[in-house]
């Protein structure tokens, strides 16, 4: 198995609330940025060409992030379905402390917004990277 996919995310001034913490809603943007990198690098699909829709998002906050934390987002696919995949995330500070965990379920859709099977190529790329079974 490859190392888990990790993306560095800079904390921008606009991410901060009046208490100098990253606003809770921004965490979703951080995992989105990591997911887009994963789609591009592992699935080899440009985001604008992907028909993925997030149907579930859960975030558990462990500690606040602040401007100096230099977070990274690590993600991995835990379940590879016919039309969907479940992705787990950890947002960590530069010293490795977990600031939040998250999970999304992403569904492949067609031009009418209806679920459609992931292509064999995409399933194989995910399965190989994650060491998962590419069963349909």
C-alpha positions as CSV (number, residue, x, y, z in Angstrom):
1,X,0.0,0.0,0.0
2,X,1.2,3.5,-0.8
3,X,1.5,6.1,2.0
4,X,-1.7,7.8,2.8
5,X,-2.4,10.8,0.5
6,X,-1.5,14.0,2.2
7,X,-1.9,17.7,1.1
8,X,-0.5,20.8,2.9
9,X,-3.1,23.5,3.4
10,X,-2.1,27.1,4.3
11,X,-4.1,28.9,6.9
12,X,-5.2,32.2,5.3
13,X,-6.1,35.3,7.3
14,X,-9.7,35.1,5.9
15,X,-10.0,31.6,7.4
16,X,-9.8,33.0,10.9
17,X,-12.7,34.0,13.2
18,X,-12.5,36.8,15.8
19,X,-10.9,34.4,18.3
20,X,-8.0,33.8,15.8
21,X,-9.2,30.2,15.2
22,X,-9.9,28.7,11.8
23,X,-13.7,28.9,11.4
24,X,-15.4,25.6,11.7
25,X,-16.9,25.8,8.2
26,X,-13.5,26.3,6.7
27,X,-12.5,22.7,7.7
28,X,-14.8,21.5,4.9
29,X,-12.9,23.7,2.4
30,X,-9.6,22.1,3.6
31,X,-10.8,18.6,3.1
32,X,-12.3,19.6,-0.3
33,X,-8.9,20.9,-1.4
34,X,-7.3,17.6,-0.4
35,X,-10.1,15.7,-2.2
36,X,-9.5,17.7,-5.4
37,X,-5.8,16.9,-5.2
38,X,-6.6,13.2,-4.7
39,X,-9.0,13.2,-7.7
40,X,-6.4,14.8,-9.9
41,X,-3.4,12.9,-8.8
42,X,-4.7,9.4,-7.9
43,X,-7.8,9.1,-10.0
44,X,-6.2,11.1,-12.8
45,X,-9.4,13.2,-13.4
46,X,-9.5,16.9,-13.7
47,X,-12.0,18.3,-11.1
48,X,-14.0,20.1,-13.8
49,X,-14.4,16.8,-15.7
50,X,-15.4,14.8,-12.6
51,X,-19.1,14.2,-12.0
52,X,-18.7,13.6,-8.2
53,X,-21.3,14.8,-5.7
54,X,-20.8,14.8,-1.9
55,X,-23.9,13.1,-0.4
56,X,-22.6,13.0,3.2
57,X,-20.1,15.0,5.2
58,X,-19.3,14.5,8.8
59,X,-16.6,16.5,10.7
60,X,-15.4,15.9,14.3
61,X,-13.4,18.8,15.8
62,X,-10.7,17.8,18.2
63,X,-8.9,21.2,18.7
64,X,-8.9,24.6,17.1
65,X,-6.5,25.4,14.3
66,X,-4.8,28.8,14.4
67,X,-2.7,30.8,11.9
68,X,0.6,29.2,12.8
69,X,-0.5,25.5,12.7
70,X,0.4,24.8,9.0
71,X,-2.2,22.0,8.7
72,X,-2.0,19.0,6.5
73,X,-5.0,16.9,5.4
74,X,-4.4,13.1,5.0
75,X,-7.1,11.1,3.3
76,X,-7.8,7.5,2.3
77,X,-10.7,5.6,0.7
78,X,-12.2,3.1,3.1
79,X,-15.0,1.8,0.9
80,X,-15.2,1.5,-2.9
81,X,-18.8,1.0,-4.1
82,X,-20.2,0.7,-7.6
83,X,-21.2,4.4,-7.9
84,X,-19.6,5.8,-4.7
85,X,-16.6,5.8,-2.4
86,X,-16.2,6.7,1.3
87,X,-13.2,8.8,2.2
88,X,-11.8,9.4,5.7
89,X,-9.7,12.4,6.6
90,X,-7.4,13.7,9.3
91,X,-6.5,17.3,9.6
92,X,-3.2,17.6,11.6
93,X,-1.1,20.4,12.8
94,X,2.6,20.7,11.8
95,X,3.5,18.9,15.1
96,X,1.2,16.0,14.1
97,X,-1.6,16.7,16.5
98,X,-5.1,15.8,15.1
99,X,-7.2,18.9,14.9
100,X,-10.2,17.2,13.2
101,X,-11.4,14.0,11.5
102,X,-13.9,13.8,8.8
103,X,-15.7,11.4,6.4
104,X,-17.4,12.0,3.1
105,X,-19.4,9.8,0.8
106,X,-18.9,10.8,-2.8
107,X,-21.1,9.6,-5.7
108,X,-20.3,9.6,-9.4
109,X,-23.2,11.2,-11.4
110,X,-24.1,11.6,-15.0
111,X,-25.1,14.8,-16.8
112,X,-28.7,14.5,-15.4
113,X,-27.3,14.2,-11.8
114,X,-28.2,10.5,-11.5
115,X,-25.7,8.0,-10.0
116,X,-23.6,6.1,-12.5
117,X,-20.9,3.5,-12.0
118,X,-17.3,4.6,-11.5
119,X,-15.3,3.8,-14.6
120,X,-13.1,0.6,-14.5
121,X,-10.0,2.8,-14.8
122,X,-10.9,5.0,-11.9
123,X,-11.9,2.0,-9.7
124,X,-8.6,0.3,-10.6
125,X,-6.5,3.4,-9.8
126,X,-8.2,3.8,-6.4
127,X,-8.0,0.1,-5.6
128,X,-4.3,0.0,-6.5
129,X,-3.4,3.1,-4.5
130,X,-5.4,2.1,-1.5
131,X,-4.8,-1.6,-1.7
132,X,-8.6,-2.3,-1.9
133,X,-10.6,-4.8,-3.9
134,X,-12.0,-3.2,-7.1
135,X,-15.2,-5.2,-7.0
136,X,-18.3,-3.9,-8.8
